[in-house]
Structures are given as C-alpha cells and as structure tokens.
Amino acid sequence: DGLHAAGILKKQAAMTSLFYDMVGQGSDDVAGRAHKHWVLGWRCVLHISQSACTWSLTPVMNEELQSNAHIVVRSLINTSDAFHRRLDEFVYSRSNYVHYSSDDIAAAKEFWQALGVRDDTLLQFFLEVCPRWDFDVKCLHVSAVLQRDPAGHNKIKTAVLFCLKWQNWSDTRWMKF
C-alpha cells in the first residue's frame, strides 16, 4: 500500500544516488547518466483506499461494508464542485507563460506519452498547453503562445481538469496514472 511504497521508493532513490556517487567521483559521463536515471514509484489506489477503510474501521468492518466502500469514494468524487468554482482564480493567479524550446517540447511529448496519453489529438493539446507545475515557486508554467490566444485561459483550465480528474477505484487495480 502507499505507506510501504513510500518507504521503498525513498530507499531505492537513496541507493541509486549512492551508486552514482561511488562510481562517478567526478566523471562527467557518469554524472550525465545519473541525471537520466529516474527512480519512479506509484501507489495502487485500490490498496490505499481499501486498506485504509479496512484498518481504520476494523471493529465495525464486515465484508459487505468493505466491498461497498467505493460508494463513499464516489460521493467524494461528486463533491468537487468547490474546486471547480475556484479554477478560474487558480489559473489567473498561478499561470506563468514560458517560451519553450523544441527540446522542451520533445521532452514534454515523451513525458505525456510515458503517462499514457496515446490519443494524437489529446497529445497535441497537451503539447500546445505544455503545463508543468513548479513546486518551488508554486506556479503552473504553460506555453507563452497561450497568452495571446483568446481561448488560452480555457485551454489551461481544460488541461488542469483533465490531469486532476478522479480515477475509478476499480480501474486502478494494477496501475494507472
């Protein structure tokens, strides 16, 4: 579940970093390979939700309650109206328009494809918007082309909504981004 996955992910990232520190020792070639080596991890929504419900409600939990817990999750999904009402404010206050190079666009294409965006129209849309959240400055970097586009604001909103849509609990039994 998520608790165990987080610890394993941290350990794997630390081991990878230590490996490159020990092997590299000033070698530009090894340093370049280290920057291209990503350690990724993900959590199964099914296990996080189901395990949390089961463990937290052990004294009153039975098989019927456990199997129907997705109804509770679905009700939470359906109550995201408050977020949707503030989306305009978020896009206006957090968007930062950036001029992307062709290398940036190529990297973004690989990124979205790795996350499972297979439809060409959707992929082109994400490459046009090119959203990237910056955790350090708490802003959403988007393509500067959108600043002059009359529909730019709505395109940014659409991209954010697509990325934040809730995944169906039963659809994520194995893996889904």
Salt bridges, closest charged atoms under 4 A:
ASP29 OD2 - ARG33 NH2 3.43
ASP88 OD1 - HIS153 NE2 2.70
ASP88 OD1 - LYS157 NZ 3.15
GLU89 OE2 - ARG86 NH2 2.94
GLU128 OE2 - LYS155 NZ 2.54
ASP134 OD2 - HIS141 NE2 3.05
ASP149 OD2 - LYS155 NZ 2.74
